[in-house]
């Protein structure tokens, strides 16, 4: 198969319309041939706006199109399992948004299905492709910090800090809403990428805004998804990891990863509140010295950046995916990475319910 032959469809038009549709139209090895929305007139309007040949109301319509070889599923988490299963059963390659599903069992079933069908299935874990993060990974691999003593993650943003923000699926635990799924899914993936797997965890989840107004009536509706999470991990080498995630912190410090070792310190962070890719910087200090900003080499830089910082790393995810399809190899990140992240999400809920540590 040549790379220019890959026809792609997008299922879902929220994040899909912001990032996936422009991404596939920019990428030189993909051709966007269809888009799905549950409301057909809306699907048709979106298709017309973006010059997409086919507008579909269902995933079944999408996968029935001969020109569709691969499908990107960008819908909310509670739809992932059934939609991804439909895509894979139809013999189409899959790019799936995070979190992978609503449970580890669903995620593992999707992974097994993709493997049995010989299909390429990838997760959109974008941080692996951001230049500052890539340089952090290189310095860690070079042993800059030496023996790790502590890893600390703070991801504190204000996207849902306004209690008057309307109620939607994000407010429902049973639909995959909450900070753990939105932010923790990324966090668990990049911690494994940077440091290897964890062996146990302890988690605590909070819902600090218990109601939100109904978008139609304005009446308060209950919220049972988490908006603040604290998670403690032990890595396989014994390094302790401390994670604090919140989507309701006015003037939160942003997204920071701190790595402390016996030979040095690495700190990566951004205080950007609305774009979780733009603004990252990396600082380093050998033991006993002052932190200095690290220059990111040109070889890691994006060929082009965009007003929405998520688009450039998404294009790198797409590049990995379509090359794997053409070469019948594994992309990065894989659905197996999504399964690992989902396992830690499930175990965090379990730990919160039990009130203690759980094994991974």
C-alpha positions in Angstrom: 0.0 0.0 0.0 1.3 3.5 -0.8 0.8 6.2 1.8 -1.1 8.4 -0.6 -3.9 5.9 -0.7 -5.2 6.2 2.9 -8.7 7.4 3.0 -9.8 8.6 6.5 -13.2 9.3 8.1 -13.8 11.2 11.3 -16.4 10.1 13.8 -17.5 12.9 16.1 -17.3 16.6 15.5 -16.4 18.3 18.8 -12.6 17.9 19.2 -12.8 16.2 15.8 -13.7 19.5 14.1 -11.1 21.4 16.0 -8.1 19.1 15.5 -8.8 15.9 13.6 -10.5 17.3 10.5 -7.9 20.1 9.9 -5.1 17.6 10.8 -6.2 15.1 8.2 -6.6 17.8 5.6 -3.2 19.1 6.3 -1.4 15.8 6.4 0.0 14.9 3.0 -0.6 11.2 3.3 -4.3 11.2 4.3 -7.4 12.1 2.4 -10.4 13.0 4.5 -13.4 11.4 2.7 -16.2 11.3 5.3 -17.5 12.8 8.6 -20.1 11.5 11.1 -22.5 13.4 13.3 -25.6 11.8 15.0 -27.7 14.7 13.5 -27.6 14.3 9.7 -28.2 18.0 8.8 -25.3 18.9 11.1 -23.1 16.3 9.5 -24.0 17.7 6.1 -23.3 21.2 7.2 -19.9 20.3 8.6 -19.0 18.3 5.5 -19.9 21.3 3.3 -18.0 23.7 5.5 -14.8 21.6 5.3 -15.2 20.3 1.8 -15.7 16.7 2.9 -17.3 14.4 0.2 -19.5 12.3 2.5 -21.7 13.2 5.5 -22.9 10.3 7.6 -25.3 9.9 10.6 -23.9 6.6 11.9 -20.6 4.8 12.2 -22.2 1.9 10.2 -22.6 4.3 7.2 -19.0 5.4 7.6 -17.5 2.0 7.5 -19.7 1.0 4.6 -17.9 3.5 2.4 -15.3 1.7 0.2 -13.0 4.7 0.2 -12.7 4.7 4.0 -9.7 2.6 5.0 -9.2 4.1 8.4 -11.4 5.9 11.0 -10.6 8.4 13.7 -13.0 8.2 16.7 -13.2 11.5 18.5 -16.5 11.2 20.5 -16.9 11.2 24.3 -15.6 8.2 26.1 -19.0 6.4 26.7 -19.2 6.0 22.9 -15.7 4.7 22.2 -16.2 1.0 22.8 -19.2 0.4 20.5 -18.0 2.8 17.8 -14.4 1.4 17.8 -15.7 -2.1 17.8 -17.8 -1.3 14.7 -14.8 0.2 13.0 -12.5 -2.8 13.7 -15.2 -5.4 12.8 -15.5 -3.7 9.5 -11.8 -4.1 8.9 -10.9 -0.5 9.2 -7.8 0.9 10.9 -8.5 2.9 14.1 -7.2 6.1 15.7 -8.9 6.5 19.1 -9.1 9.5 21.4 -8.4 9.1 25.0 -9.5 7.8 27.5 -9.7 4.4 25.6 -13.0 3.3 27.0 -15.1 3.1 30.1 -13.3 0.1 31.6 -10.2 -2.1 31.3 -12.4 -5.0 30.0 -13.6 -2.8 27.1 -10.1 -1.6 26.3 -8.7 -5.1 26.3 -11.5 -6.4 24.1 -10.7 -3.6 21.5 -7.0 -4.4 21.7 -7.7 -8.1 21.1 -10.1 -7.4 18.3 -7.5 -5.2 16.5 -4.9 -7.9 16.9 -7.1 -10.6 15.6 -8.1 -8.6 12.6 -4.5 -7.5 11.8 -5.4 -3.8 12.0 -3.4 -0.8 13.1 -5.0 0.8 16.2 -3.4 3.9 17.8 -4.2 6.3 20.7 -3.9 10.1 20.4 -1.4 10.6 23.3 0.1 13.8 21.9 2.6 14.7 24.6 5.1 12.1 23.3 5.4 14.2 20.2 5.9 17.7 21.7 9.6 18.9 21.3 10.2 19.8 24.9 8.8 16.5 26.1 10.9 14.7 23.5 14.0 16.4 24.9 13.0 15.5 28.4 12.8 11.9 27.4 16.2 12.1 25.8 17.8 13.6 28.9 16.2 11.0 31.1 17.5 8.2 28.9 21.0 9.7 29.0 20.9 9.5 32.8 20.9 13.2 33.5 19.1 12.9 36.9 20.9 9.7 37.9 19.0 7.6 40.4 15.5 9.0 40.6 14.3 10.2 44.1 10.9 11.7 43.3 8.7 12.4 40.3 6.0 15.1 40.8 3.2 16.0 38.4 0.9 19.0 38.8 -1.8 19.6 36.2 -4.0 22.4 37.6 -6.2 24.3 35.1 -9.4 26.3 35.3 -11.4 25.0 32.4 -14.3 23.9 34.6 -13.7 26.2 37.5 -16.8 28.3 36.8 -19.7 26.5 38.6 -22.1 28.0 36.0 -20.5 26.1 33.2 -23.5 24.0 31.9 -23.9 20.3 32.8 -23.1 17.7 30.1 -21.7 14.2 29.8 -18.4 15.4 31.4 -20.4 15.6 34.7 -21.3 11.9 34.7 -18.9 9.3 36.0 -20.8 6.5 34.1 -20.1 8.3 30.8 -16.3 8.7 31.4 -16.5 12.3 32.5 -14.1 13.9 34.9 -10.5 15.1 35.4 -9.1 11.5 35.8 -10.2 10.5 32.3 -9.4 13.8 30.7 -6.0 14.5 32.3 -5.1 11.3 34.0 -5.3 9.2 30.8 -2.5 11.4 29.4 -0.6 11.4 32.6 -0.5 7.7 33.1 0.6 7.2 29.5 3.5 9.7 29.5 4.7 8.5 32.9 5.0 5.0 31.5 6.7 6.3 28.4 9.2 8.4 30.4 9.8 6.1 33.4 8.4 2.6 32.7 5.4 0.9 34.4 4.2 1.4 37.9 3.6 -1.4 40.3 1.0 0.0 42.7 -1.1 3.1 43.3 -3.2 5.0 45.7 -5.9 7.4 44.5 -8.3 9.9 45.9 -11.0 11.6 43.8 -13.0 14.7 44.7 -16.1 16.4 43.3 -15.9 20.0 44.5 -18.7 21.4 42.3 -21.6 19.1 43.1 -24.2 20.6 40.7 -24.2 22.4 37.4 -27.0 24.1 35.5 -29.0 22.2 33.0 -28.2 23.7 29.6 -31.9 24.0 28.7 -33.8 24.6 32.0 -31.0 26.2 34.0 -32.0 23.9 36.9 -29.1 22.4 38.9 -28.2 18.8 38.0 -26.0 16.6 40.1 -22.4 16.0 39.2 -20.8 12.7 40.2 -17.6 12.8 38.1 -14.4 14.0 39.7 -12.9 17.4 39.1 -9.8 17.0 41.3 -7.6 13.9 41.7 -4.6 12.9 43.8 -2.7 9.8 42.8 0.4 8.3 44.3 2.4 5.7 42.3 5.4 3.5 42.9 7.4 2.8 39.8 9.1 -0.6 39.2 12.4 0.8 40.5 10.8 2.1 43.7 10.6 5.7 42.7 7.6 7.5 44.3 5.4 9.6 42.0 3.0 12.2 43.2 0.2 13.4 40.9 -2.3 16.2 41.4 -4.9 16.9 38.7 -7.6 19.5 38.8 -9.9 21.2 36.2 -11.4 23.7 38.7 -8.4 25.7 39.9 -8.7 29.4 39.2 -5.2 30.6 38.3 -3.9 27.1 38.6 -0.2 26.8 37.9 -0.7 24.8 34.7 1.0 21.6 33.8 4.3 20.6 35.4 6.5 17.5 35.6 9.4 17.6 38.0 12.1 14.9 38.2 14.5 14.8 41.1 17.5 12.5 41.2 20.9 12.1 42.9 22.7 13.6 40.0 20.4 16.4 38.9 16.9 17.8 38.4 14.7 18.3 35.3 11.6 20.4 35.4 9.2 20.8 32.4 6.2 23.1 32.6 3.7 25.5 31.1 1.4 27.9 32.9 -0.9 28.1 29.7 -4.5 27.7 30.8 -6.2 27.2 27.5 -3.7 25.4 25.2 -2.1 22.3 26.8 0.7 22.1 24.2 1.9 25.7 23.6 4.2 27.2 26.2 6.2 24.3 27.5 9.7 25.0 28.6 12.3 22.7 30.1 14.9 23.5 32.8 17.8 21.4 34.0 20.3 21.5 36.8 23.1 19.1 37.8 23.1 18.4 41.5 23.9 21.6 43.6 23.6 24.0 40.6 21.0 26.5 39.5 18.3 25.6 37.0 18.9 26.7 33.5 16.5 26.6 30.6 17.3 23.9 28.1 17.6 24.8 24.4 15.4 22.5 22.3 17.4 21.3 19.2 16.0 22.0 15.8 15.9 18.3 15.0 13.0 18.0 17.4 11.1 21.1 16.4 7.8 21.0 14.6 8.0 21.7 10.9 5.1 24.2 11.4 3.1 25.4 14.4 -0.6 26.5 14.5 -2.7 28.8 16.6 -4.1 25.7 18.4 -1.0 24.0 19.8 -2.6 20.5 19.7 -2.6 20.4 16.0 1.2 20.0 15.4 1.7 17.0 17.7 -1.5 15.5 16.4 0.0 15.6 12.9 2.9 13.6 14.3 0.5 11.0 15.8 -1.2 10.8 12.4 2.2 10.4 10.7 3.0 7.4 13.0 -0.4 5.9 12.4 -0.5 6.1 8.6 3.1 4.9 8.2 2.2 1.9 10.4 -0.8 1.2 8.1 1.4 1.3 5.0 4.2 -0.7 6.4 2.0 -3.1 8.4 3.9 -2.3 11.6 3.0 -0.9 15.0 2.3 2.8 15.5 3.3 4.8 18.6 1.3 5.0 20.8 -0.6 1.8 20.4 -3.9 0.5 21.6 -1.8 -1.4 24.2 -0.7 1.9 25.6 -4.4 2.9 25.9 -5.0 -0.4 27.7 -2.3 0.5 30.2 -3.7 3.9 30.8 -7.2 2.5 31.2 -5.9 0.0 33.8 -4.5 2.8 35.9 -7.8 4.8 35.6 -9.8 1.7 36.8 -7.3 1.0 39.6 -7.6 4.7 40.8 -11.3 4.3 41.1 -10.8 1.1 42.9 -8.3 2.6 45.3 -10.6 5.6 46.0 -13.4 3.2 46.9 -11.2 1.0 49.1 -9.3 3.9 50.6 -5.9 2.4 50.2 -3.2 1.1 47.9 -3.9 -1.3 45.1 -1.5 -3.5 43.1 -1.1 -3.0 39.3 
